[in-house]
Amino acid sequence: MSKLKKTDLSVGNVAKRSGVAVSALHFYEEKQLIHSVRNAGNQRRYNRDVLRRISVIKAAQKVGITLNKIQQAMAFLPSNRAPNKSDWQLLSKQWNEELNHKIRELEALRDNLSSCIGCGCLSLKKCPLYNPQDELGIDNSGAVLLEEKVMEASSGG
C-alpha cells in the first residue's frame, strides 16, 4: 500500500479527468485493476499514475479485450509507477493475436452477412447452406460455418 501524498487525487477528480464514472472506478478497484489509499477521513485517494492505468483499461476495452484479460495483463505491471511505453508494448503484444483473431471473425462475418453466416437457422429462402432438419444444429451451436471459415483463414486455407 502506498503512502498518501498531497498530490493524490480524489475519486471525483479521477472520474472527471478520466471520463469514467465513480462507480466504474470502484468496480476497477474491486477487480484490482487500479488501487487507492484512504485518507484520515477514510476517503479514497488515487496516485496520479491511476490516470494512465485507466487509459490503458479504456483503450483495451475499446478494441474488445475483456476485463478478465486486462486484469491478467495488468497484474504484471509495476504498482509503484505509471505504465510506460515499454509496458504498453508488452501489453499490446500479449493482445495482438487475440485482436487478429477478432479481426478475422469480423471479416468473415462481414463477407457472409448478406447471405448465410452458417448458423443453420434456415431463415433465408436462398440459403447457400441448405441445412435440412437443422443438421448443423444437432451437434453444434452458433455460427458453425462462420467459425470454420475463420479457422480456414487462420491456417491460410
C-alpha positions in Angstrom: 0.0 0.0 0.0 1.4 3.4 -1.0 1.7 6.4 1.3 -0.8 9.2 0.9 0.6 12.3 -0.9 -0.7 15.8 -1.2 -0.8 15.4 -4.9 -3.1 12.3 -4.8 -6.5 12.7 -6.5 -10.0 12.2 -5.0 -12.3 9.7 -6.7 -14.3 12.7 -8.1 -11.1 14.2 -9.6 -10.1 10.9 -11.2 -13.6 10.4 -12.6 -13.6 13.9 -14.1 -10.1 13.6 -15.6 -10.5 10.1 -16.9 -14.1 10.4 -18.2 -15.0 7.2 -16.2 -17.9 7.1 -13.7 -17.1 6.9 -10.0 -19.0 3.6 -9.9 -16.7 2.3 -12.7 -13.6 3.4 -10.6 -14.9 1.4 -7.7 -15.5 -1.6 -9.9 -12.0 -1.3 -11.4 -10.6 -1.2 -7.8 -12.7 -4.2 -6.8 -11.2 -6.1 -9.8 -7.7 -5.0 -8.7 -7.2 -3.1 -12.0 -6.4 0.1 -10.0 -5.8 0.8 -6.3 -6.3 3.7 -3.9 -5.3 4.6 -0.4 -7.5 6.1 2.3 -7.0 9.4 3.9 -7.7 10.3 7.6 -11.4 10.8 6.7 -11.5 7.3 5.1 -11.9 8.8 1.6 -10.3 7.2 -1.4 -7.2 8.9 -2.8 -5.5 7.8 -6.0 -2.0 8.4 -7.1 -1.8 10.3 -10.4 -0.5 7.2 -12.2 -4.0 5.8 -12.0 -5.0 8.0 -14.9 -2.5 6.2 -17.2 -3.8 2.8 -15.9 -7.4 3.9 -16.7 -6.3 5.0 -20.1 -4.9 1.5 -20.8 -8.1 -0.1 -19.5 -10.3 2.1 -21.7 -8.1 1.6 -24.8 -8.1 -2.2 -24.3 -11.8 -2.3 -23.8 -12.4 -0.2 -26.9 -10.7 -2.8 -29.0 -12.6 -5.7 -27.4 -10.2 -7.0 -24.8 -12.2 -8.4 -21.9 -11.8 -7.1 -18.3 -10.6 -10.5 -17.3 -7.7 -10.4 -19.9 -7.0 -6.8 -18.9 -6.8 -7.8 -15.3 -4.4 -10.7 -16.1 -2.1 -8.4 -18.1 -2.3 -5.5 -15.6 -1.2 -7.9 -12.8 2.3 -7.8 -14.4 2.6 -4.0 -14.4 4.6 -2.4 -11.7 2.4 -1.0 -8.9 4.8 1.8 -8.0 4.7 3.8 -11.2 2.6 4.7 -14.2 2.7 2.2 -17.1 5.2 3.5 -19.7 5.7 2.9 -23.4 7.6 -0.3 -22.9 4.9 -1.6 -20.6 2.2 -0.8 -23.2 4.3 -2.6 -25.9 4.3 -5.7 -23.7 0.6 -5.5 -23.1 -0.2 -4.9 -26.8 2.0 -7.8 -27.8 0.0 -10.1 -25.5 -3.2 -8.9 -27.0 -2.0 -8.9 -30.7 -3.0 -12.5 -31.6 -6.4 -12.1 -29.8 -7.1 -9.0 -31.8 -6.0 -10.6 -35.1 -8.4 -13.5 -34.4 -11.3 -11.0 -33.7 -10.4 -9.2 -37.0 -10.6 -12.5 -38.9 -14.0 -13.2 -37.2 -15.4 -9.8 -38.1 -14.1 -10.1 -41.7 -15.8 -13.5 -42.1 -19.0 -12.1 -40.7 -18.9 -9.1 -42.9 -18.2 -11.2 -46.0 -21.1 -13.5 -45.3 -23.6 -11.2 -43.7 -25.7 -10.6 -46.8 -26.2 -14.3 -47.3 -26.0 -17.0 -44.7 -23.5 -16.9 -41.9 -23.8 -20.6 -41.3 -25.9 -20.7 -38.2 -28.4 -23.3 -39.6 -31.5 -21.1 -38.9 -33.0 -21.7 -42.4 -34.5 -18.3 -42.3 -33.3 -17.3 -45.8 -35.2 -18.6 -48.9 -31.9 -18.9 -50.9 -29.7 -20.2 -48.2 -26.5 -21.5 -49.8 -26.0 -23.8 -46.9 -29.3 -25.8 -47.4 -29.3 -27.3 -43.9 -32.2 -29.8 -43.9 -33.6 -30.7 -40.4 -31.0 -28.3 -38.9 -28.2 -30.9 -39.3 -25.6 -28.4 -38.1 -27.7 -27.7 -35.0 -27.7 -31.3 -33.9 -24.1 -31.3 -32.7 -23.2 -27.6 -32.9 -24.5 -24.2 -31.8 -23.9 -20.8 -33.1 -22.4 -19.8 -36.5 -20.7 -23.1 -37.2 -19.7 -22.4 -40.8 -18.5 -18.9 -39.9 -16.2 -20.4 -37.3 -14.9 -22.9 -39.9 -14.2 -20.0 -42.3 -12.3 -18.2 -39.6 -10.2 -21.3 -38.9 -9.5 -21.7 -42.6 -8.4 -18.1 -42.9 -6.2 -18.5 -39.8 -4.5 -21.6 -41.3 -4.1 -20.0 -44.7 -6.6 -22.4 -46.3 
